[in-house]
Amino acid sequence: MPTPAKLWNGVSCALIALLILLTIQSDALPHPQRRLAALPRVTLWAWERREDFRTIDTRRFAVAYLDQTVTIGLTVHAQPRRNALAFPSTATRIPVVRIEAPSTAILNDENRKDAIQSILVSAHQPGIAALQIDFDATRSQRPFYRDLLIDLHRQIPASLPLSITALASWCSWDNWIRDLPVDEAVPMMFRMEPDHRRAPPSINDFQIREPLCRTSIGVSTDEPWPDHLAGKRIYVFPDHGWRADPPAELARRLP
């Protein structure tokens, strides 16, 4: 009959083996932000204007294009993109869904489900690399947005990364996004309106603290870029369109 010491040693070995197995399996699982790290480091935002990307270096640039605008009022209305886009077949494409919700919007379960159904049209486009949601949710709209992202995450293909844009304050002192089911939150470091009313007086509003926001950043062609961009995925917004701000000229600004 085994002695208590031998039994304990056997249990210990089994526990150690189990921990090693779990560690190996967890390392093999794709960390959410690792899925986006495989994409080109620089993403060109294409908003509601005609753009021609047929000559871009697709190894260097991805394209995140406004695919539709979902407006939530009494009901939900989806407006597909109106202006044409052209890009090579090898381009890394990220459709962006812009959500508009005025203060009179009815943020109930029915409108959330209808908004998700509209977003899924973009999510199921063939050959896309990720999906991005752009919604400047107010404080009162955050519970609705959170529930929308949770439900959306369950319904999009499991292999499709989910990105959101984020106000700079969301990534700094107002970290309400910390447990959202998204792969990244892109802090928009341009056209910012500092709000010191709710921030602690001693804090730098735009120091990035939220982990979801640390791997990417949003900048514009017309404004100075923040320091410390090395290693980040960079989304670039063209203030005058990509015809006026050719992607090839970004090379001199990239760290």
N, C-alpha and C positions, 0 to 999 in steps of 0.2 A: 504493500500500500504506500502511495507517495507521501512523503513528509510534507508538513505545512510549508517549509522553506522551498521545496521543489515545486509545489503547487503555485506558490507566489511567483517564483521565477518564470514558470510557464505562462502565467497570466501577464506578467510584465513584458515578456517577449512578444506575446500576442498583441498587447496594446501598442508596443513600439512599432510592430509591423503594420498595424492598422493606421497609425499616425503617418508613417512613411508613405503608405499607399494613398492616403487622403491628400498628403502634400503633393505627391506626384500628379494626382488627378486634378488638384486645384491649379497647379502650374500649367497643366495642359488646357484648362479652360480659357477661352478668350476673354481677357479683361476688357470691359466695355471700351475704354479709350484706346486699347491696342488695335481694335478693329479699324478705327479711323487712321491710325498711324501708318497703315499700309497705303493710304491714298497720297496723291501729290501733296507736298507741303503747303503750296499756295493755292487758294481757291478764289476764283474771280466771281464776285456777285454780279448777276445780271438782272436788273430790275425791269420796270415796264418801259422799255424802249427797244428798238430794233438793234440787234447785235450780231456781228459776224465773227465767229471764233475759228473759222476754218484754217487759219494759219498759225494758231497757237501751238506751242510745244506741249503736247499732251503728257509728256513725261514729267513736266515741271508744273503744269497748271491743271487744276480741276475747275469745273464750272458749276456754281450754285445759282440756279435761275428761278425767278418767280414763276411758279407754275399756275397758281390760282390764288385768288383772294376770297376768303370765307368771311362773310359779314353776318354777325349775329345781332338781330334786332328782335322783333316780335317772333320771327321765324329765322331760318338760316338760308342765306343766299350765297351761292358759289359763282364767282366770276372767273372763268378761265383766262389765262394770259391772252392779251390782245395782239401783242407785237411779235413778229417772227424772230426766231433764233436760228443760227446756222453754226454747226460745229462738226468736226470730223467724227467718224464712227468710233475712233479709239479714245474719244474724250471721256474722262471721268465725270459723270453727271450726277448732280444732287438737286432734285426738285425742292423748291421752298414754297411752303404754304403760309401766306400771311393771314392772320386772324384780326379782324376789326370788330370791336364791341363797344359801342357808345354807352354812355351812362344809363341809357334807357333800355339796354339789352336785357332780354329775359334769359337768365342763365339757369335754366332748369334741365332736368334729365332729358327731356325730349329734344331740346336744342343741342345738348351735348352729343347725343347719339346721332343727330342729323349732321352736325359738324364733323364728327368722326367719319361718317359715311362719305362725306365729300373729300376729306383728307385721304381716305383709303384709295380714291381714284389716282391720286399722285403716287401713293406708296406702291401701287401695283404696276407702275410703268416698267416695262422690261428693260433690263440692263442698267438700272440705276445703282449707284454705289452707296447711297445713304438718303435719308429724308430729313429735312430741316423744317422746324416750325418757328415762325416769327410772330410773337404776340407780346406787346408791351402791357401785360396785365397789370391793372391797378391793384391796390391792396385788397379791395373788396372782391375782385375777380379771381384772386389767387386760388381759392378752394375749387372753383369751377375749372380753372386751368389745370390744377393738380389732378383732379378726377379725369379730365379729358386725356391727359398724358398717360395716366395709368391704364385707362381703357384702350387707348390707341396702341400702347406698347404691347398689350395682349393680342391685338388683332393684326398687327403688321407682321410680315415674314420674320421669323426668328433670326435670320441671318442679316437683316437690314438694320444698320446702325441708325439711331435716332438722335438728332442734334437739335438744339434750340438756340436761338439768340437770347442774349441776356443784357438787361441794363447793367451798367457798371456797378451800381449800388447793390444789385443782387449778389454780386461776386465779392463784395467787400464787407460792409458791416451788416447788411440785411440779407442774411444767408438762408432765406426761406426755401431755396431750391435744393438744399443739401441732399435730400433723399428722393428726388425725382427719378423716375426710371428712364434716364437718358444717358447716352454715351458721352455727351459733352454739352457744355453751355458756353457759347461764344460771347465773351464780354465785348460790347460795342463801345470802343474807346474813341468815338468821334461824335460830334454834335451833342455833346453831353451838357446836361443842365444840372449842376451840382445841387443837391437838396440837403442842406445842413439842418433842416428842422428836426429830423428824427435821428440823425447820426450823433453819437457821443461827440462832445466838443473837442476832445483830444485825438480823434481818429482821422486818418487820411481816407476820405471817402472812396478813393479809387485804388487803394492797395488791394490787390487780389488775394483773398484768403480762402475762398471756396475751392476745394479740390477739383470739382467739375469744371471750373473755369481756368485751370492752370495750364492746360495743354494747348489752348487755342486763343486767338485774339482777333477782333474785328477792327480794321482801320480804314481810312479813306484816302483817296489820292490827293486831296487838297489840304489835309491837315497834317501837322507833325505826328510822327509815329512815336509811341512810347519806347523807352529803352528796354533792354532785356527781352528781346524777341527770339534770341537764339534757342532753337529746339522746339519752338511753338509752331503749331499749324496756323497759318495766317490767312484770314479772309479779307479781301480788299474790295471796297465799294468805290465805284468810279463816279465822282461827283458830276462829271460832264459826259458820261458814257465812255465805252472802251474805244470808240473811234477817236475821241479827243485825248484820251489817256491810254495809249497803246500798251498792252501787256508787256511787250518787249522792253519798255522803258522802266518797268518795275525792277529789273535786274540791279540797277544801280542803288536801289533803296533796300534791297533784301540783305539781312545780316548773314 
